[in-house]
Amino acid sequence: MRSNDGIMSQKYYEGTVKIINLSIEIGRLLGVVDSTYLRKPKTKLRRESRLKTIQSSLMIEGNTLSLDQVTAIFEKKRVIGPAKDIKEVQNAISVYSNLKMLDPYSEKSYLQAHEKLMSGLVEDPGRYRTKNVGVYKGEEIAHMAPPAWNVSNLMSNLFTYLKKSEDSLIIKSCVFHYEMEFIHPFMDGNGRMGRLWQTLILMLENPVFEYLPIELEIKNNQQRYYDVLAESDKEGLCTKFVEFMLEMIKISLGQLVEEKRRSLTDEQRLQYFKEQSQLPEFTRKDYLRVFRDISTATATRDLKKGVEMGKLIRIGDNRLAKYQFI
């Protein structure tokens, strides 16, 4: 809840069934990530994911460069495009390549990140604004940010919440993202800083978030992103925004897990199914429910190999056969 001067109470959001269910699903997917060794993807995938993150986050802010152009800049090749857009990409590559050097709990580190991200793009990068600002949609004001004199205090309160709240890190990452956007602490670069800092907080929960391009899902749902920001402004709580961001995190994790499933070998599929299934015994149909992208014949071969390797016991014959892990 907020008063007219933008001062926030300790209640940032309402717990909802949707938040609980999304949190549970995210926890399940992170369990899959850990059990399938996805915490740190292969080098090529890490690079591709990071470049998608950078291109998507900047595109939300109006950057016109394509993923191919962003990749070329990363490879230090010459790119033809607006100088400002190229500089934004260069800055972002520098910051995202050194994420582990940043401390998500440190306001000093936060300001240093803004300085690097916005260097050569704005006056006084790395410093809170000293002027009052409003965010406009066309000719109408969509959001009047808290007064400049209160920015430092509000950001200090937000970092205190981040350090001391008993909320989960995933929830805190969403709350921080929204509340920072609401405070609008800088003259420019607030959106990309909100997304960057959410990533840093999420990395405390699981290393996989360093390489997970959640920004791509935000870009794909950009209008909803703006809508839930506006709805949360009106309600004085960021509940809708937390729900939205949890959904984006869930989708991103789900896609990562699905990509991993498609690349598994037969032995890896059997191991994956063993770790994820809670069934004391299962059928080929149960196996296919997990691996929807393989054929019935492939599932049959997998299960036959499991029996031959001594990993499975087969009970019954043909389509009615059941299996147990030894």
C-alpha positions in Angstrom: 0.0 0.0 0.0 1.2 3.5 -0.7 0.4 7.1 0.3 0.4 9.9 -2.2 4.1 10.6 -1.8 4.9 7.1 -2.8 6.0 5.8 0.6 5.4 2.1 0.8 4.3 -0.1 3.6 5.6 -3.6 4.2 2.7 -5.1 2.3 3.7 -5.3 -1.3 1.3 -8.0 -2.6 -1.5 -10.3 -1.6 -1.0 -14.0 -1.5 -3.3 -15.7 -4.0 -4.0 -19.3 -5.1 -2.4 -18.5 -8.5 0.8 -17.4 -6.8 0.9 -20.5 -4.7 0.3 -22.8 -7.6 2.8 -21.1 -9.9 5.4 -21.2 -7.1 4.8 -25.0 -6.6 5.2 -25.6 -10.3 8.3 -23.5 -10.5 9.8 -25.5 -7.6 8.9 -28.8 -9.5 10.6 -27.6 -12.7 13.7 -26.5 -10.7 13.8 -30.0 -9.3 13.8 -31.3 -12.9 16.5 -28.9 -13.8 18.7 -30.1 -11.0 18.1 -33.8 -11.6 18.9 -33.5 -15.3 22.0 -31.4 -14.8 20.6 -28.3 -16.5 21.9 -25.9 -13.8 24.7 -24.9 -16.2 23.9 -25.6 -19.9 26.6 -26.2 -22.5 28.7 -23.2 -23.5 27.0 -22.6 -26.8 23.5 -22.7 -25.3 24.7 -20.3 -22.5 25.9 -17.8 -25.0 22.8 -18.1 -27.2 20.5 -17.7 -24.1 22.4 -14.7 -22.9 22.3 -12.9 -26.2 18.5 -13.6 -26.4 18.2 -12.1 -23.0 20.1 -8.9 -24.0 18.3 -8.5 -27.3 14.9 -9.0 -25.8 15.4 -6.7 -22.8 16.7 -3.9 -25.1 14.0 -4.5 -27.7 11.4 -3.9 -25.0 13.0 -0.4 -24.6 12.9 0.3 -28.3 16.3 -1.0 -29.5 16.1 -1.9 -33.2 18.9 -4.4 -33.5 18.2 -8.0 -34.4 19.5 -11.1 -32.6 22.0 -11.6 -35.5 23.3 -8.0 -35.1 23.6 -8.5 -31.3 25.5 -11.7 -31.9 27.8 -9.9 -34.3 28.5 -7.2 -31.8 29.3 -9.9 -29.2 31.8 -11.4 -31.7 33.3 -7.9 -32.2 32.2 -7.7 -35.8 31.2 -4.5 -37.5 27.5 -3.7 -37.4 25.6 -1.1 -39.3 22.9 0.5 -37.2 22.0 3.4 -34.9 25.0 4.4 -32.8 22.8 4.6 -29.6 21.4 1.1 -30.2 24.9 -0.4 -30.7 26.2 1.3 -27.6 23.2 -0.1 -25.6 24.1 -3.6 -26.7 27.8 -3.2 -26.0 27.0 -1.9 -22.5 24.6 -4.8 -21.8 27.0 -7.4 -23.1 29.6 -6.0 -20.7 27.3 -6.1 -17.7 25.7 -9.5 -18.4 29.2 -11.0 -19.0 30.1 -10.1 -15.4 26.9 -10.8 -13.5 28.7 -12.7 -10.8 30.7 -9.6 -10.0 27.4 -7.9 -8.9 25.9 -8.3 -5.4 22.1 -8.4 -5.6 21.8 -7.3 -2.0 24.0 -4.2 -2.4 22.6 -0.8 -3.4 26.1 0.3 -4.2 26.5 -2.6 -6.7 23.1 -1.7 -8.1 24.2 1.8 -8.9 27.4 0.6 -10.4 25.5 -1.7 -12.7 23.3 1.2 -13.9 26.5 3.2 -14.5 27.9 0.5 -16.7 24.6 -0.2 -18.4 23.9 3.4 -19.3 27.4 4.7 -19.8 27.5 7.1 -22.8 23.7 7.0 -23.0 22.5 9.4 -20.3 23.9 12.1 -18.1 25.1 11.0 -14.6 24.7 7.2 -15.1 24.7 5.4 -11.7 23.0 8.2 -9.9 19.4 8.5 -8.7 17.3 11.1 -10.5 17.0 14.6 -9.0 13.9 15.6 -11.0 10.3 14.5 -10.8 9.1 12.3 -13.7 6.0 10.8 -15.2 5.7 7.9 -17.7 3.5 8.9 -20.6 1.4 6.8 -22.9 0.8 9.0 -25.9 -0.2 12.4 -24.5 -1.7 10.9 -21.3 0.4 10.3 -18.1 0.4 6.5 -17.4 2.4 6.7 -14.2 3.5 9.5 -11.9 6.7 8.3 -10.1 7.3 9.2 -6.5 9.0 12.6 -5.9 12.7 12.7 -6.5 13.5 13.7 -2.9 12.1 10.3 -1.7 13.8 8.0 -4.2 16.9 7.2 -2.1 14.7 6.4 0.9 12.3 4.2 -1.1 15.2 2.3 -2.7 16.8 1.8 0.7 13.5 0.4 2.0 13.3 -1.9 -1.0 16.8 -3.3 -0.4 15.9 -3.8 3.2 12.9 -5.9 2.1 15.2 -7.9 -0.2 17.6 -8.6 2.6 15.2 -9.3 5.5 11.9 -10.5 4.1 10.9 -14.1 4.7 9.4 -14.3 1.2 11.0 -16.8 -1.2 13.8 -15.5 -3.4 11.6 -16.0 -6.5 8.8 -13.9 -5.0 11.2 -11.3 -3.9 12.7 -11.1 -7.4 9.2 -10.3 -8.8 8.4 -7.8 -6.0 11.8 -6.0 -6.5 11.3 -5.8 -10.2 7.9 -4.2 -9.9 8.6 -1.8 -7.0 11.8 -0.6 -8.7 9.7 0.2 -11.8 7.2 2.0 -9.6 9.9 4.1 -7.9 11.5 4.8 -11.3 14.8 5.8 -9.6 16.6 6.8 -12.7 15.8 9.2 -15.5 16.3 6.3 -18.0 17.2 2.6 -17.9 14.7 1.6 -15.3 13.1 -1.2 -17.3 16.4 -2.9 -18.2 17.6 -2.5 -14.6 14.4 -4.1 -13.2 14.9 -7.1 -15.4 18.6 -7.3 -14.8 18.2 -7.2 -11.0 15.4 -9.8 -11.0 17.8 -12.1 -12.8 20.5 -11.5 -10.2 18.1 -12.3 -7.4 16.9 -15.4 -9.1 20.5 -16.6 -9.5 20.6 -16.8 -5.7 17.9 -19.4 -6.0 19.4 -21.5 -8.8 22.4 -20.9 -11.1 20.2 -21.8 -14.2 18.6 -18.4 -14.0 21.9 -16.8 -15.2 21.3 -18.3 -18.6 17.4 -18.5 -18.7 16.1 -15.8 -21.2 13.0 -14.8 -19.2 13.2 -11.5 -21.0 12.3 -13.2 -24.2 8.9 -14.3 -22.8 8.4 -10.8 -21.4 9.0 -9.4 -24.9 6.6 -12.0 -26.4 4.0 -10.8 -23.9 5.0 -7.1 -23.9 1.5 -5.6 -23.8 0.5 -7.8 -20.9 3.7 -6.7 -19.2 2.6 -3.1 -19.5 -1.0 -3.9 -18.5 -0.1 -5.7 -15.3 2.3 -2.8 -14.4 -0.6 -0.4 -14.8 -3.1 -2.6 -12.9 -0.7 -3.0 -10.0 -0.2 0.8 -10.0 -4.0 1.3 -9.7 -4.4 -1.4 -7.0 -1.4 -0.2 -4.9 -0.2 -3.7 -4.7 2.0 -5.7 -7.1 -0.1 -8.9 -6.9 -0.9 -9.0 -10.6 2.7 -8.3 -11.6 4.0 -11.1 -9.3 1.5 -13.5 -10.9 2.6 -12.4 -14.4 6.3 -12.8 -13.7 5.9 -16.2 -12.1 4.1 -17.3 -15.2 6.9 -16.0 -17.4 9.5 -17.9 -15.2 7.4 -21.1 -15.4 7.1 -20.9 -19.1 10.9 -20.3 -19.5 11.8 -23.2 -17.3 9.3 -25.4 -19.0 10.8 -24.7 -22.4 14.3 -25.4 -21.1 13.2 -28.8 -19.7 11.3 -29.6 -22.9 14.4 -28.9 -25.0 16.4 -31.2 -22.7 13.9 -34.0 -23.0 14.2 -33.9 -26.8 17.9 -34.4 -26.7 18.0 -37.3 -24.2 19.4 -40.7 -25.2 17.5 -43.8 -24.3 19.4 -44.4 -21.1 19.0 -40.7 -20.1 15.3 -41.0 -20.7 15.0 -44.0 -18.5 17.0 -42.2 -15.8 14.9 -39.1 -16.2 11.7 -41.1 -15.9 13.0 -42.9 -12.8 13.8 -39.6 -11.0 10.5 -37.9 -11.9 8.0 -40.7 -11.7 6.4 -41.5 -8.3 4.7 -44.6 -9.7 5.6 -48.0 -8.0 4.9 -49.6 -11.4 4.2 -48.1 -14.8 3.1 -48.9 -18.3 4.4 -47.9 -21.7 1.5 -45.4 -21.8 2.8 -43.8 -18.6 6.2 -43.5 -20.1 4.8 -41.9 -23.3 2.9 -39.3 -21.2 6.3 -37.9 -20.0 8.0 -38.3 -23.4 5.3 -37.0 -25.8 7.7 -36.4 -28.6 8.9 -40.0 -29.1 7.1 -42.7 -30.9 5.5 -45.8 -29.4 8.2 -47.9 -31.1 10.9 -45.8 -29.4 9.3 -46.1 -26.0 9.1 -49.9 -26.5 12.8 -50.0 -27.4 13.7 -47.9 -24.3 11.8 -50.2 -22.0 13.3 -53.3 -23.6 16.8 -51.9 -23.1 16.0 -51.1 -19.5 15.1 -54.7 -18.9 18.2 -56.0 -20.8 20.4 -53.7 -18.7 18.9 -54.9 -15.5 17.4 -51.6 -14.6 13.7 -52.7 -15.0 11.6 -55.7 -14.2 8.8 -56.5 -16.7 5.5 -57.9 -15.6 3.1 -59.3 -18.2 3.3 -59.2 -22.0 2.6 -56.9 -24.9 0.5 -53.7 -24.4 -0.5 -54.8 -20.9 3.0 -55.1 -19.7 4.0 -53.2 -16.5 7.4 -52.2 -15.4 9.2 -51.6 -12.1 12.6 -50.0 -11.5 15.0 -52.3 -9.6 
